[in-house]
Amino acid sequence: MGDQERGRRRPLNDSDISPESVQQPRPKIFRGDGFKSDDRDRSEASSSRGTSRSHAPSTSHAASTSYAATTLHAASTSHAASASRGSRDLVGPTSSHPSGPGGHKSDRRPIDRFEIVNTRPADVVTKQGSDGKQIKLLSNYFRLNTKPQWRIVHYHVDFAPEIELVRVRCGVLSEHAKSFGTGYLFDGNQLFTTKKFDKDVTVLQATSKQGVNYTITIKCVGYISTAEPRFLQVLNLILRRSMKGLNLEQVGRNLFDPHARVSLGEFSIELWPGYETSIRQHEKDILVCAEITHKVMRRETVYDILRRTSSKPERHQEEFRLNVLGLIVLTDYNNKTYRINDVDFTQTPRATFSCKGNDVSFIEYYLKKYNIRIRDHDQPLLISKNRDKAQKSNANEIVILIPELCRVTGLTDNMRSNNNLMRAMSNHTRMNPERRIERLKTFNRRLHTTAESVKVLTDWNMKLDEKLIEVQGRVLLPQKIVFNDNARLSAGDSADWTRHFRNQRMLTTPRSGLDRWAVIAPKRCSSELRTLLSNLNRAAMGMGFHISCPREVMIYDDRTSSYIQALDDCATKDPKLILCFVPSDSPERYSAIKKRGCVDRAVPTQVVTKRCNKNGLSVATKIAIQMNCKIGYTPWMIELPLSGLMTMGFDIAKCSSNRNKAYGALVASMDLQRNATFFSTVAECSAYDVLANNLWPMILKALRQYQLEHQKLPNRIVFYRDGVSSGSLRQLFEYEVKDVVEKLNLEYKKVSSTPPMLAYIVVTKSSNTRFFLDNRSNPPPGTVVDDVVTLPERYDFYLVSQTVRQGTVSPTNYNVLYSNIGLSPDKVQKLTYKMCHLYYNWSGTTRVPAVCQYAKKLATLVGSHLHAIPQNALEKKFYYL
């Protein structure tokens, strides 16, 4: 597809238009050939009754085999998991082995999604601003009301004699359920309830069905603070229990309603509507966030992909791996999702393992357990690594799956490029504010009218407010866009200045115009090329951009090799830009052209598809703006009173050709007051690194470039950090921010300069928070919310920076981790909004600051197409647009 079609929006962006059980004997460990354990594994195995141990399984997990300590996760009891296939051991269902096949030992800190990380700078007195017009908003939160002095009490529970299995402990403790009050939670060791016993230590007696007498000792640990992760965990568990009465099914972490599924038969997919909920202490109240979500369920199984790729016998294994690695699949028999990490072609469903002392094959197991008959007995096995459990135990847990029992979820790239499919999906998934509000109210009403749901909340002395929460927002004034001759025009209430290009010249263009450039096109497209060049000249002329006649290179066909050969020939003439006119989309051809231009030749390239002519001058205008940017010039800027300011944006994209690699991109502003110039750099990093280990060298390059252009270093730096998951926030806060601050101070000390004033801001686009006006429409661009739904342990705010014509607008969350920049909350918010006006692939505001959007664009180009670092000569040009 063409450059002008890749990005967020079709008009301009680069992407085409994101009770008790009997204890079972512990299983032995069986290790497959070629897989070794470390000393810790051996010592742990030998310390347990002379045999190896595995953890008690969950009754809902998938059937699986492991490469070390094993349990059969599909079973309701713990099983041994060993077998042989020929002379080789079949390694059993799940693993706590630190290095599974194709994996690596992770030394990352375990991620706790309920962890509360206090990142609010100590010297921040208030994070609320006051500038802008105040507006009343609704948000997709419900207040959780509790009784006065409501608290959760935490107890530790011991059993004598000791009970090993968690479910047996739960069964024994349940005899005294009435003693704990109406609501309690027990995980096997920790007991949570709203009732406080009279004594700090309570001793109870219980007898099991087998006649075993137990002494239960319950020790009070204390009350759970709202700042503890366990507080959030307990609240979320209570909410999940209350939702069980809604007849929803859990897929992954979210709950979906399969009875309300929407079938798109023409495309062989289904949409399952559902709810994504979370509960947390916000500024003043405990709030429940509820978001409407959908799960794309394909009728296709992994086995269907196996059959399709087997048409190429000579390389079918390679093709199959390429098609399934990274896929998220659903196993219908337990409604669980897994990511496919590898394929084992040496194992089949015929392989056996020990189940309750008997050898049983996967074929027999599924037939007996689920009444599922596996048809193909020779299909390979799929390997999935449970990342969450692996990180908690500092190990890799391996799960083995059967292809024909795995339904594929999500969309392929081909599906995403199918406009008819995406349009059909959007009719159901893209809800306007009014429809979304009604769905949220329906969800709330079901919780209030379903007896089981009401009982759970009542037992815990909690009640969910029936109304969406009201918040106060502020709308910042529209920004002034600066064009040539210092023309300053308002971006308007919709923050879209496309119409201004009808009679305004771009801020900077080359004096001699684009006078040395080339066009490559197939001969059969010569007529369409003439139309494009004519439209380009007309559009560019109106914006003060003169485009000379290009050197035309006509090729006989549209093969990738023909374009590359012609591009090499053109590059010898030192062109400023090469435009490749292509008859249709071809990812392979696009990647080859971009790699040759960015990595091998240091020549900016513009790829345009033939269908762009259908939109005439509209698309030609956008292409002309892109071309002007790619040769180093600027279409517009904004009013910015701060001098000596550098803004930086950083993001990471995974490499599509090597799942172990990723690329980090940093884009920094060099001048925001005269001509809005930027600098970019890229570095390779590991896909498994939470932190960007190569970040400082990129920052240093940007500082050196700024010093080269201004003969001094910037006084202020605002660093917008994208690509951060909520589970990585603590590591980022404790290590990355500290490292950057220390190295900045050292670098400035080298040149006898005062350390810069710095603001380090994490940008989060994936927030589930939504805002609505009272009239059930979207809030306007420039809307800021910095209270009620924000978090007390953070210096954060929400900003709605863009207009959406369909659906509900998604605000972006900004979390200031570090700030000595000397700017008030109002100024930080306004600066952030201003920076959303400088993305030159769209004559309107973007969802994130431009430096973040550029960094994402660059990282994606390198990770998806180039797979190599671009040439340094391009660092001052927008070659990645």
N, C-alpha and C positions, 0 to 999 in steps of 0.2 A: 504494500500500500504506500501511498505517497506521504512525503513529509508533512504536507499540509493537513493530512487526515489523522495524524497520530497524536493523541492527547486526550484531555478531559472532555472537550466539546467538539462536535462535528464542524462548526464553522471554521475553526482555526487550528485546533490542537493536532498533534502528530499521530494520535491513534484514532482509528476509524470509529468516528463518533463513537470497576473494582471488589416357738418355744424351745426348743432344746434339741440337740442332735447327738447321736451316739458318736463318741470320738473314734476316728479312723486311724489306723496305723500310719506312721509317717513314711513318706516315700523315700526311696534311695535315689542317689544322684547317678545319672548315666551321662557320660560325656561322649559326644560324637568325635569321630576322627578329625584331627586337624585343629581342634579347639582346645586351648590350654587354659588352665586356671592359675591365678597367682597364689602366693602363699596364704593370703587371707582366706581365700575360698577353701583351701585344703584344711586349714586350722578350724574354720567354722564347721566344716563338714564332719571332721573327726571328733568334735567336742559334743556331739548330740547323740547320746545313747549308743555310741559306737557306729552310728549310721548317719548318713547325710539327711538334712532336713530341708523342707520347703515351707513357704508360708501358706496358711489356710486360704483356700480360694474363695472367690466370690461366686455366688450361685448364678449370676447373670453373665459371666464373662464368656468369651468365645472359646471354642475348642481350639487347642493349640499344642504345640510341642516346643521344648526349650533346648537350649544349648548348655544348660547347667542344672541348678536346683530346680525341680520341676513340680508343677501341679497342673491338673487338667482343668482349665478354667471354665469349660462348659459344664462340668459336673457339679452336683450339689454337695459333694463331699470331696475330701482330699484323696487324690489317687497317685500311685506311683506312675512314673512316665518313662518307660524305657522300651525299646524295641530294637529289632534288627531288621535290616533289609539287605539280604545277602550277608556279607561278612561285616557290614558296617552297622554301628549302633544308630538307631533313630533317637535323636535327642528330643526330650519330652516337651511338654506344653508351655511352660513359661520359665523365664530365666532371671536370676539375680546376678548373672555373670557379668563382670565388668567389661568384657570385650566380646560382644557377639559377632556374628559373621558380618563382614563389611562395615562394622562399626568401629568406634574408638572409645577409649576410656575417657569419660567426661570428668573434668575437675571443676565444673561450674558449680556455683552455689545453688542448692535446691531452690526452686521457685515456689513461693507460696502466694497464690492469687488473692488470699485474704489478708496479706500482710499490709499493715499501715505504716507507711514511711513518712516520717515528719521531715519535710523538705523546706518548710517555711523559714526563711532567713530570720535570725533572732532579732535584728534591728527593724523589721517591718512592723510598724504600729498598726497600720490599716492597709488593706488591699482594695478597698472600695474607692472608686472614682466618683466624680460628680459631673463631669462635662457631658453635654449632649441633652437631647430632649427625652424626658422620661416617658416610658410606655408600660402599660400593664400586659403581662404575658402569662400564658399557661404553660406548664411543662409536664412531661410524661412521668411525673412522680406522684405517689400517693403517700400522705403522712401516716406513719404507724403510731397510733395512739396507745399508750399504756397507762396503767393505774399509777397514782402517785407513789413514789419510793420504790418503783418497780426495778428489780435487779435480778441478775442471773447468778445463782450460787454454784460454785465449782467444788466438786468432791473427788477424792481419789478412792478407788475401791480395790480391796484385796480379798482373795479367796483362800481358805485353808480347809482341805488341802488345795493346792494350786490347780487351777483349771487352765488347760492350754489353749483350747479353741475358743475364739471370741463368741461364736454363736451359742456355745454351751454356757458361757458366763452370762450372756444375756437371758437365756432361758431360766437359769437359776435365780437371777436377780428379779425377774419378772414376777416371782411369787409375792414380792413386797411392793409391787407397783403402787398400791394405794397409799403406802407410807410416804411416797415422794410428791404427793399432790397430783393434780390432774395432768400436768405436763412435765415430761422429763425426757432427756436424751442420754443414752449410754453407748459408748464406743468400745467397751470391753475393759477399759481402765478408768476413764474419766466419766463422771456423772454430772450432768447439768440439769438444774431444776430451779423453779422460782421459789421453792420452799426452803427455809432455813431450819435444820434440826435444832432441838434445844441444846444438845451437846455437840462439841467439836468432833468427838469420835463416837460413832454409833455402831453397835455390834448387833447383827441379825443372824438368825439361824434359818437354814433352808435344807430341804431334802429333795434329791433328784428322783426321777421316775425309776431309776435303777436302785434306789434305796441308799444312796451315798449321802451322808450328812456333811453339810458345808457350813463354815463360819464366815460370814461376810462382814468385813470391817470397812466402814465408810468414814473417811477422814475429811473434814472440811478444809479446803485449801484457801477459800476466800471468795470474794465477789469478783466477777469479771469486769474489768474496766472497759469502757467503750473504746479505748485506744488499743485494746488487745486484738490480735487477729482472731482469737477464739470467739470473741464477741460476734464478729461478723460471720464466722463459720456457723455458730449456733443459730443466729438469726436466719441465715440463708437456708439451713436445714429445716427450720420451722416453716419457712415460707414454702419450701419444696413439698413438705408433708401436707400443707394446706391445699396445694395445687393437685395433689393426687386424686382428689374427688372430682376433678374436671375431666377425667378419662383421657388424659394426655399421655403420650408415649415419649420417653426420654431417648433422644438420639444425640449422642455426644453429651454435652453439658446442658443442652436446651431441651425444652418440652414442646412437642408438636402434636397436632390434632390430625391423625390419619383419616378420621371420619369426614373431615372437611377438605380432603385433598382435592386439588384441581388437576384434571388430566388434560394434557396437551397432546392428544393422540397423534396428531400429524407429525410431531417431533419426538415421540416415544419418551416423553418425560412427564413427571408429576411434580406438582408443587405442594408441599406440606406446610400449611400455615402453623405458626407457633408463637411462643413467647420467650423472650430472653429477659430474665429478671435478676435483679441484685438488690441487696438491702444494706444500708450503711448509715452511719452517723454523719450527717451533713452539718452545716453551720449551726442550726438551732434545733433541728429535729432528726429523728430516725426516719429516713425516707426509703420507699420502695420504688426503684426505677423499673418500669415495664416498657419493653419495646417489642413491636410486632416484627417478626422475622419469618423467613420462608426457607425451607430446605428443598433443594433441587434433587429429585430422585429420578435417576434414569432407569429405564427398563432393561438396559444392557447390563450384563454381568461381566466379570473379569474373564470368565470362560469364553464369552462371545469375542472378546478382544484376542484371546489365545487362538481361537479358530480363524479369525480374520488375518492374523499375522502369520499363520502357518502356511499361507499361500506362497511364501518364500522360504522353501525348506533349507536353503543354504545358509540363511542368516535369521531364521525365525526366532531363535532364542534372544538374539540381540534386539530384534524388532519388538518382541514382546516386552522385554525389560524397558526399552525406551518408551513404550506406550503406557506402562502401568506404574513405573516408579514414581512415587509422590502422590499417587491417586488416593483420595479418601473414599473408603468403601463402607457399606452398611451390610451387616449380617442380619437378615430378617428374623432368624430364630431367636435372637436376643436383643435386637434393636440397638446394637452398639456399632460405633464407627471406629475405623482403624486407618492409619496411613501405611501404604505399602512401601517398605524400605528395601526389599530385595526379593529375589525369586530363587528357590532351590529346585533346580531341574533334576537333582539326584534322588529326590524323595517323591513318593506318590501317596494317594489315600490308602494304598494297600499296607503301608507301614503300620506296625503294631506298637502298642505300649501296654504297660501293666496297669490294669484297672481293677482294684479290689482283689488283687492277687491273681487275676487272669489276664492273659494277653488278648488284647482286642485291637482290631484295626480301626482306622478312622471311618471306614465304610460301615463297619458293624456298630461303632459308637453312635454315629449320627442316626442310624436306623432305629436303634434301641432308645436313644435319648430323646430324639426329636421327630421320629418317624419320617426322616428324610432319607431318600434313597439316592446315593451318589451315582451318577450315570457313568461318567468317564473315570475308570480306575487307573488311568495312566497320566492324568494331568499333574503338573508340578505343584509344589506347595509355595504359598506366599508367606513372606516374613514381614512382620510388623514389630517395631520397637516401641514399647509404651514409654514415651518420653516423660510423662508426669511421674509415674511410679519409679522410673529409672533414676530421675533426679532426686527423689525423696530418699532413695536407698543408695545413692551414688553408684548406680549400676545400670546396666542395660537389660530391661526385661524384654524377652523375645516372645512373640505370639505367632503361631502358625495358622494359616487360614487356607480354605479350599476355594479355588477360583470360581467354581460354579455356584457357590453359596454366597458370593460377595457381589452385592449390587453396587454399581458405580454411582457416586454422587458428584455433584458439581457439573461444570460446563467445560467442554474442550475449547481450544482456540477457534476451531472451525465453527462451533456452536455460537461463540461470542461474535463471530464475524457474520453470522446469519441474521440479517436485519429483521426478517419475518419472525424468527424465533424470539429475538430479543424484544420485539414489539409486542408479541403475544404474551410474553412473560411480564413485561412492564404493566400491562393492563391489570394484572393481579397484584404485583409486588410494589409498584410505584404508587403509593397512596398520597392523596393530597391531605392537608391538615384536617379538614372536616371528617374525611373518612377514617383517618388514623385516630382521631379523638373518639369517634363512635366505637371503634374496635377496642380501644383502651377502656372505655366505659363498660362495654359488654364484658370484658375480662373481669373488671372490678365487680360488676353485678353478679357474675357467675360465682365468684368467691363468697359473696354475701348471701347467696341463695342456695348454695350447695351445702347440705347438712354436714358432710364430712369435713369440708373446708372450714366451715364456721366453728365446728367443735375443736379443731386443732388450735385455731387462734384464740378461742375462748379459754381453752385449757391453759394457755400460756399468758392469760390476762392481757391479750393484745387485740386491737381492733384496727382494721384498715379504713382510713378515711374514704368516703365515697366520691370525693371530688378531686380532680387534678389540682395540684398545688399551684398557687399564684406566685409569681415572682415579678420583681421590678426590674425593668431593663432600661437602657439608655441608647439612643440612636445618635451616633456621631455625625457631624456635618459632612456633606458630600465634599470630596477632595477636588482640588483644581489640577487639571492635567496641563502640562506645559509642552507646547509645540514650538516649531521654529519661529524666529522673530519674537520670542518671549510671549507668544500668544497663550493666554491662560483661560481655559474653559472648564466649566464644572462637569464632573462626571455624572451628575444628576442623581436623582433618587434611586434609580435602578443600577447605578454604578456601571454604566455601559456607554462608552464614548465612540462607538463604531461610526455613528453618523457624522462625527467631526471630521473624519478623513475625507469627506466630500469636498471640503474647502480649506483644509489645513495641511501644511507641509510637515513632513517628519522632522523631528528635532535636529538630527544630523544625518547627512548623506555625503558621499564622496563628491568633491568639487567637480571632478571629471566624470562623474557617474560610474556606472558599471561598464567599463570600457574594454575589459579583457576577460571574456568568459566564453564558455562553450556549451553547446547543446548536443546531446546524443539521443537519437531516436531511430526506430525502425523505418525503413522506406515506406512501408504501407501506412504509416501514421503521419505522413508528411502534411496532409491536409489539416488534420487535427492539431499538428504542431504549429502551423501557420496561425490558426485561430488562437491558440494559447499565447503565442508571442505578441500577437496584436492586442489581446486583452491585457497582457502584462504591461505593454508600453503605455496604453491608455490609463491604466490604474496607477502606474508608477508616476507618470507625468503629473497627475493631479495631486500627488503627495510630494512634489519637488524632487523626485528621484529619477534621474535620466538613465535609461538603459540603452546602450548601444547595440548594434546588431551583433549577435554572437557568431562564433565559428560553429558551423553546423557539421556534425559528423553523422551521416546516415548509415545505418547498419542493415544487413540483409535479413536478419531475424531478431527475435527477442530473447535468445538464449543468454544465460548469465555470462558465459564465456565471451560472447560478442560484446556485451557492455563493458566487461573488464578490459578487454583488449583495446577498445576504443577509448576508455578512460585513461589507460596507460599512455596512449598516443597523445591525447589532449594534455596530459600532465606535463609533457616535455615542453610545452609552450608557456609554462608558468601562468596558468589562468587564475583569476581571483575566485572563480566559482565554476562548477560544472553541474549543469542541469541534465538529469536523465529522465527522458519522457518514456514512460512504460505503458503498454496497452492494458495491463491488468495487475492485480496484486500478486506478489510472489515473495514470501518471506525469505526464501533462499537468495533470490536475486537482490532484494533490498539489503540483506546482511552483507552480501559480497560487495555491493557498491559502497556501502558505508565503511566497511573494513578497509577497502582499498583507499578510499579518500581520507579517512581519519587516522589509520594506523600506518599505512605504507607510503602515502603520498603527501599528507598534510595539506590537502585541498578540500575546502568545504563543498559538499554536494547537496543538491536539491532533487529529490525524487518526486515526480508528478505523474499521476495516473491519468489516462485518457478521459475518464468520466468526469474529471474536474471541469472540463469545458461546459458541462451542462449548466453549471451555476455562473458562467460568464464572469462579469467584472467582480462579483462578490468574492469568489475564490481567488481570482487574480490579484485582488487587493491584498489579501492575506499572504499570498505567495510572495508578492513584491516586498512586503514588510519583512518576511522571513529572510529573503535574499539580502536585504539591506543589513539585517542583524548579523547574518553569517559572514559578511565581509568586514564586520567590526564597527558598525554604526548603530545609532539609537533612534527609535521612532518617537518616543515621548519620555517625559520624566514627571516628577511631582514636586510640589513645594515642600522643602525640608529645611527648617531653620538651623538645625544642628550642624556645626562644622566639625571636622576631624572625626567623623563617625564612619565606622565600618560595620556592615551587617554581614553575617555569615550564615549559610544554610548547609546542613549536612544530612545525607540520607544514604541508605544501603540497599542494594538489589542483589539478589542471588544470581549466580551464573547458570544459564540454562543448559550449558554443555557439560558442566561439572558441578554436581550438587554439593561438593565439599568446599567450593569456592564462592566468594561473593565480592562485590566491588563497592567501595565507599566513594562517594563523590562529594566534594566541597565546592561551593560557589560563594564568592565574596564580592561585595560591592567595592569598587575602587574610588568612585566619585559619585555622590548622590546630589550634588548641588549645581554642577555645570553641565554634564552630559550623560550622567547615569551609565557608567561603564562597569563591567564586571570581569572577574577572573575565575577560572575553573581549574580543578585538578582532580585526578582520580587515583586510587590506590587499591591494590588487591588485598583481600583479607579472607579469613576463614569464615565459612558459613555458620560455624558453631560458636563464634565469638560473640558474646553478649556486648562487650565493649569494643569500640573501634581502636584497635591497637596502633593503627597507622594514622590516627587522627592528627597528632601533633605535627608530624612532617608536612601534612597538607596545610595546616594552619600557618606554619612557618613560611611555606612558599607564598601564601597569600600576603603575609606581613611583609616579606621581602619585596614583593611586587608593588605593594602600596608605598613602601619606603622609596622604591625606585622612581615612582611617579610623583611623589609629593616631597621627597627629601626629608621625610620624617615618618614616624610610626603613628597610627591612629590614636587619638585621645580616648575615644570610647569604642567599645566593641559589643555588639548585640549578637549573640550566637543562638540561632534557632536550630535545635537538635531534633530531627525527625527520625523515624525508624526505631523507636524505643517501645518495647512492650511493657505493660504494667508490672510484670514480674521481674523486669530488669532495672526498675527504677532505683532500688537501693544501691546496686552495684554502680550504676551511673553516678549517683549522688556521692557515694563514698570514695570512688576511685577516679572516674574520668574527669569529673569537675575539678577535683583537688589537683589532679595531674596537670590539667590545662592551666589553672590559676598559678601553680608553682612555676611552670615553664614560661608562662607569659612574663612573670615578674623577673625571672632570670634573663630572658631575652632583652627586656627593656633595660635591665641593669647593665648589660653589655655595652649599650650605646649611651649610658648615663642619662637615661630618660625616666621620667616618672611612670610607674606602672599604670596600665590603662584602667579606666573604669569599665567594668564588665557586667553584663547581664547574660546569664546562661538559662535559656528557656527551652523546655521540652514541648514539642508540638505533637498533639494527639488528634488525629482525624477520625479514629475509630470509636469515638465516644457514642454511647447509646442515648445521650441526652438530646431532647428535641424541644423546641419552643414554638408556641403558637400565639398569634394575636387573638384578642377577644372575639373578633369577627371570624375566627377559624380560618385565617390565612397565614401565610409565612411572614415572619418579621422582616423588615427591610434590611438591606446591606448596611453595615456599620452598627448593628445592634450588639451591645455589650451587656453581659450578665456576670456580676462578680459577687453575688450573695445568694443565700438560701440553698441553692443546689450545688454550690462550690463546697470544697472540703476545708475544715478548720485547720488541718495540719499542713495546708499548702498555701502558697501565694499564687493563686490561680484565678483565671477568668475564662469565660466563653466569649467567642466572637463569631457573629454571623457576618461574613465578609462578602458573600456573593448572592446573586439572584438566581433562583431556579424557576424555570417556566413550568415544570411538571414535578409532581411529588412534593415531599416535605424537605425543606432545607436542613442540612446537617451542620450544626455549629462546630467550630474547632476549639479544642481546649488548650490553653497555654498555662504551663506550670513553671514559674520562675524559681529555679533551684538555687541560684546565686545572684546577688545583685549588690554592687557598690557603685552603680552607675550614676546615682544622684538624680534619678528621674522619678517623679511621682507616679502612682498607679495610672492616673489619667494620661500622662505622657507616654508611658510604656504601651498602653492600650492604643493610643492614637498612632504611635510610631508603627506598631504592628499592623494596624489597618492600612496605613499609608503604603507599607511594603507589599500589600496585597494588590497594588495597582501597577506593578512593574513587570508583569510577566508578558513578554512580547509575542507570545503565541495566541494571545486573546486580548482583544480591545475591551476588556472589562476586568473586574476583580476576580481573584482566584481564592480558593478555600484556605490556602496557607500563604505565608509571605513568599514573594517571588524567588528569593534565594533558595527556599526549600523546594519549590516547584522545579526550579532549574536543576537542583541537585538530584531530585528524583528522576527527572528526565534524562540527565546524563548517566546516572548509575544504571538506569534501565537500558539505555542504548548500549552501554558497554557490556552489561551482564547478559542481555538477550541477543545481541547482534555482533559486537566486535570481539568479545572474549579476549581482549588485549588492551593495554593502556594506549590511548591516543597520543599523537605527537605533541610535544610541548609547544610547537609553533602555533597551535590552535587555541592556546589557553585564554587568549583575550577575545575570542570570537564565539558567537553562539552557534557553533557548528552542529550542536546536538538538537537544535529545534526542528 
